[in-house]
Amino acid sequence: MGGGSTAGRWRRWRDFAPLAALTVPVLAGAGLWFADRRGAASGCWAATASVTLLVTLRWLVQSLRRRRIGVDVIATLALITSLLVGEYLAGAVVALMLATGHTLESYAQGRATRDLHELLTRAPRRARRRCPDGEVQDVDVNDIREGDRLLVGPGEVVPVDGFAEDAATLDESAVTGESQAVERRAGDRLASGVVNAGAAFGLRAAAVAAESTYAGIVRLAEEANAEKAPMVRLADRYSAAFVPFTLALAGIAWAVSGQFVRAVAVLVVATPCPLLLATPIAIVAGLSRAARRGVLIRNGGSLELLGRARTLLLDKTGTLTTGRPETAGVVTAPGGDGDELLRVAASVEQLSSHVLAAAVVREAKDRDMRLVVPAEVTEEPGQGVCGRVDGRLVRVGQHGGELPDWAVRARRQAEADGLSTVWVSLDDVLAGAVLLRDPVRPDAADTVRRLRQAGFYRLIMVTGDRPEVAERVARAVGVDDVVPRCSPQEKVARVRTESEQAATVMVGDGINDAPALATAGVGVALGATGATASADVADAVLSVDRLDRLADAVEIARRSRAIAVQSAGAGMGMAVAAMVAAAFGLLPPVAGAFLQEGIDVAVILNALRALGGGTPGRASSADGAEPAGGGTSCGT
């Protein structure tokens, strides 16, 4: 802890060091000036401008290497011309202005990345693994394998994705922002990264650490923390017009008046801190606020694009629906016992990690049924599980043979109702089926309405499911269009088609969504429930199983982008007015430098407003209400 504090102090000192180093000679020069030592004062100011010139020249060289002339060329010319005409105080003020702006940027960057650093420091490193002989071993989290039985003690972070073996009380506030503890039942799927807020409980690992939810979120946080260049894209678009205008105005003022000092004054007041700094500050602040709401955005370019996107494509399963099936009923062959069928099916399914198996087991436990440990259990991926219960051979899953009339009728009704069918055979005779539904997320319809209010014109649901099921979900949530039976390749094609018309966002959670997420302008993965492959290619990840946080992220992105545009536009407007006054000789270089300093500080402080502004979407979650994703719908 002490090392981290020392590192934090060192970073703060490093951020403020350039401003302090330049402020000292500027103030010293002021003191020498009032002491009537004008030559020494000019020397201090000239040294300040010269040192800063070296820095801006490095910026300019970096821009030229990228074959791009940005707004930093104006700052460089302002310093050079101030030194050439002997306006050393003006040059020093320009230097101080640049240092002030960069210090404010570092301050905003430090605040904005604090949430991401907290994610990194909370990443679990050790875990407790339970051995067959009952011994509990302390192991490295990377040594955990799928199927391992773990023990999560009070106050410990859940190390990998898995299934709770006991009831658990979890604190998810660090990831979700919700302060209220969440109760989970045995059999619920838990995402790594949440904290045990109750008694110790058992956890069966469902993934290795590198493939767990939290690992993907941490990787994204590291990338978001490291990538900075895309944040200046707005500034580049402004500078394409502003740089030529500034140079032309300075040249005209010099040519018409014959006074080079007027050109210097124009360049001094044009020094574009609002473009160099205000825009990145607003965008970085937006990244910070989104992270606090459980949405990790890869870089500023993605945030900016999210703020102006107009078309949204959403996967159905796990995105608009919970992705966590619930039992809708049990059908049996004539004369069969539905309760007994469910009991034996759940007994066999206890040893399966399939999401449908968890739903069957959960239903049996909710009915307080006595489950037994099955024998001779085998599982064939995609087909189901087989085992012996009370001496009978029980098969649960797909049915490859011909269906009797009662089963055909049951299947047709299930398809009409949008239900999945899990067939159960006893001693190789089809005995019945468990019917499952994937419920629509309780917050889906409200979130779709909020997304429309945030500026999306088209909302399209893409799914591989049957048309009747897709239409039912589409009507429930209120999207504009539905594309059923959509393969991963067809999702990519649809994303490309929509992207030709407007900036497009794609939201999904499965491995089959990864290509479409990578193709979209902004790909958003549901990291709390989705596959690691989706999170790895996405531009943003929802680290909490709440779809309404997507609407929060869009509102934050739009507000941050609006503040960035406002800051840059207002700063440039005031700068242009000052430039015109300087061109007419009404504003000498020194006065112009101080005026521009005031303009820049005001605009940058305005950009810092993006760090605040209240909590988005608060009205959509009433106080005291269970959040969407709480109870049984989260953690899968």
Beta strands, then each sheet from edge to edge (+ up, - down):
strand 1: 126-130
strand 2: 136-140
strand 3: 149-152
strand 4: 162-164
strand 5: 168-171
strand 6: 182-184
strand 7: 189-190
strand 8: 195-196
strand 9: 201-205
strand 10: 295-297
strand 11: 311-315
strand 12: 326-332
strand 13: 375-380
strand 14: 384-389
strand 15: 392-397
strand 16: 420-426
strand 17: 429-437
strand 18: 458-462
strand 19: 481-483
strand 20: 504-508
strand 21: 522-526
strand 22: 540-542
sheet 1: 2+ 1- 3+ 9- 4+ 7-
sheet 2: 6+ 5- 8+
sheet 3: 10+ 22- 21- 20- 11- 18- 19-
sheet 4: 12+ 17- 16+ 15- 14+ 13-
end
